[in-house]
Every structure is written in structure tokens, then in C-alpha cells.
Amino acid sequence: MNILLIEDNPGDILLAEEALNYCQLDEYQMKVIQDGEAAVAYLKTLEGLGAPAHDIIMLDLNLPRINGLEVLKFIKTHASLRLIPVLVFSTSESLKDIHSSYSHQANCYITKPVDFDEFVAVMNHVTNFWKMAKLPTQLVA
């Protein structure tokens, strides 16, 4: 599983890395980008590849420079990126944030747990689900 984590909080990045180590994935790679502007720049480099470079994108909403909703809009308006499932992974429980995320075609919205054991459980559920799901391997016209 190839994961792109777009997250600015060093504590949440460390939690995600540690939780993934507990998830007993056969193999995974995680690339971390820490602000929205850098995420958009990186995603622009992926546009011409024709196949998704990541199996899933885990996206925080509260990012510096460009917020997570703007990053989500960018992803979902580019044909070469829109097939990559985007999981909004945020501390916000705001109904406005949840609605906006789904309105901009997020594949799911998950509120980040603060407890480590709960965080591991959520990451385990997420990775197990997306391992079972059929993911696009090439662009469909």
C-alpha cells in the first residue's frame, strides 16, 4: 500500500507512522507532505503519469498555505488524480467541514482519535478496507 499523508502536525505524523507499524501491513510506503502548497506542487508532478502513484491519500483539512479543502478540490478536478481515494483525516467534527469534504468528493471523512490505541484501531480499519477495495491501476477514459 502506497499512502500519501498530507499533514502538518508533527505529532499526528508520528502517530500515523507508529499506528501503521502496529497495523501489520505486509508492505507499505508513506510519503508525508506538510503543507497544502507543497502538496499541490507535488500532485502536479504526478499528473502526467497515467496511473495513480498512491493507493490512498490521507488529507488533513487544517494545512498552512493552502487548506485541505483546496487540495481536495485540486485532486478531484484533475483526471489523472481524481481516481485516487482521498480520506479526509481531521480533528474537526464540524458538520460544515464534513459536508464540504463530501461535497468536494472526498471518499470518506474520519475524525482523528487522540488516544493512541484508538488511532491504531482506526488506521487498522482504514488500511484493511483499502487493501480489500479494488483500486484503479490505470486511468479510465
C-alpha positions as CSV (number, residue, x, y, z in Angstrom):
1,M,0.0,0.0,0.0
2,N,1.4,3.3,-1.0
3,I,0.0,6.2,1.2
4,L,0.3,9.9,0.7
5,L,-0.2,11.7,4.1
6,I,-0.8,15.4,3.8
7,E,-0.5,16.6,7.4
8,D,1.3,19.5,9.1
9,N,1.2,18.4,12.7
10,P,4.5,16.5,13.6
11,G,2.7,14.7,16.4
12,D,0.0,13.4,14.1
13,I,2.6,12.4,11.5
14,L,4.4,10.4,14.2
15,L,1.1,8.9,15.4
16,A,0.3,7.8,11.8
17,E,3.7,6.3,11.3
18,E,3.6,4.4,14.6
19,A,0.0,3.3,14.1
20,L,0.9,1.9,10.6
21,N,3.7,-0.1,12.2
22,Y,1.2,-1.7,14.5
23,C,-1.2,-2.5,11.6
24,Q,0.8,-5.4,10.4
25,L,0.6,-4.4,6.8
26,D,2.6,-6.7,4.6
27,E,4.2,-3.8,2.9
28,Y,3.5,-0.1,2.9
29,Q,5.2,3.2,1.9
30,M,4.2,6.5,3.2
31,K,5.1,9.8,1.8
32,V,4.5,12.8,4.0
33,I,3.9,16.4,2.8
34,Q,3.4,19.1,5.5
35,D,1.6,21.9,3.8
36,G,-1.1,22.4,1.1
37,E,1.1,24.4,-1.3
38,A,3.8,21.7,-1.3
39,A,1.1,19.1,-1.7
40,V,-0.4,20.8,-4.8
41,A,3.1,21.2,-6.3
42,Y,3.9,17.5,-5.7
43,L,0.5,16.4,-7.1
44,K,1.1,18.5,-10.3
45,T,4.2,16.4,-10.9
46,L,2.1,13.2,-10.8
47,E,-0.4,14.4,-13.3
48,G,1.2,13.1,-16.4
49,L,1.9,9.6,-15.1
50,G,-1.3,8.0,-16.3
51,A,-1.6,5.7,-13.3
52,P,-2.1,6.7,-9.7
53,A,1.2,6.9,-7.8
54,H,-0.5,6.4,-4.5
55,D,-3.2,3.9,-3.4
56,I,-4.8,6.4,-1.0
57,I,-4.3,10.0,0.2
58,M,-4.9,10.8,3.8
59,L,-5.6,14.6,4.0
60,D,-5.8,16.9,6.9
61,L,-8.1,20.0,6.5
62,N,-6.1,22.5,8.6
63,L,-3.0,23.0,6.5
64,P,-0.8,26.0,6.1
65,R,-0.6,28.0,2.9
66,I,-3.4,26.1,1.1
67,N,-6.1,24.4,3.2
68,G,-7.1,20.8,2.8
69,L,-10.3,21.6,1.0
70,E,-8.4,23.4,-1.7
71,V,-6.0,20.5,-2.0
72,L,-9.1,18.2,-2.3
73,K,-10.6,20.4,-5.0
74,F,-7.3,20.2,-6.9
75,I,-7.2,16.5,-6.7
76,K,-10.8,15.9,-7.8
77,T,-10.6,18.3,-10.7
78,H,-7.6,16.6,-12.4
79,A,-8.4,13.5,-14.3
80,S,-5.0,11.8,-13.6
81,L,-5.5,12.3,-9.8
82,R,-9.3,12.1,-9.1
83,L,-9.3,8.3,-9.1
84,I,-7.0,8.2,-6.0
85,P,-9.2,7.7,-2.9
86,V,-9.0,10.7,-0.6
87,L,-9.6,10.1,3.1
88,V,-10.1,13.4,5.0
89,F,-8.4,12.7,8.3
90,S,-9.1,15.7,10.6
91,T,-9.6,16.7,14.2
92,S,-12.6,18.7,13.2
93,E,-16.0,17.3,14.0
94,S,-17.7,20.3,12.4
95,L,-20.7,19.3,10.2
96,K,-19.7,22.1,7.8
97,D,-16.2,20.5,7.3
98,I,-17.8,17.1,6.9
99,H,-20.3,18.4,4.4
100,S,-17.7,20.4,2.5
101,S,-15.4,17.4,2.3
102,Y,-18.1,15.2,0.8
103,S,-19.3,18.0,-1.5
104,H,-15.8,18.1,-2.9
105,Q,-15.8,14.3,-3.5
106,A,-13.9,13.1,-0.5
107,N,-14.1,9.3,-0.4
108,C,-14.6,9.4,3.4
109,Y,-14.2,11.6,6.4
110,I,-12.6,10.3,9.6
111,T,-12.2,12.2,12.8
112,K,-8.7,11.7,14.2
113,P,-8.7,9.9,17.6
114,V,-6.5,11.4,20.2
115,D,-5.9,8.2,22.1
116,F,-3.1,6.1,20.6
117,D,-4.9,2.7,20.8
118,E,-7.9,4.3,19.1
119,F,-5.7,5.8,16.5
120,V,-4.1,2.4,15.8
121,A,-7.6,0.8,15.6
122,V,-8.8,3.4,13.1
123,M,-5.6,3.1,10.9
124,N,-6.1,-0.7,11.0
125,H,-9.7,-0.4,9.8
126,V,-8.7,2.1,7.1
127,T,-5.8,0.1,5.8
128,N,-7.7,-3.2,5.9
129,F,-10.6,-1.7,4.0
130,W,-8.5,-0.1,1.3
131,K,-6.4,-3.3,0.9
132,M,-9.6,-5.2,0.1
133,A,-11.1,-2.4,-2.1
134,K,-10.3,-2.6,-5.8
135,L,-8.2,0.4,-6.6
136,P,-7.5,1.9,-10.0
137,T,-4.2,0.8,-11.6
138,Q,-4.6,2.9,-14.7
139,L,-6.6,5.8,-15.9
140,V,-10.0,5.1,-17.3
141,A,-11.1,7.3,-20.1
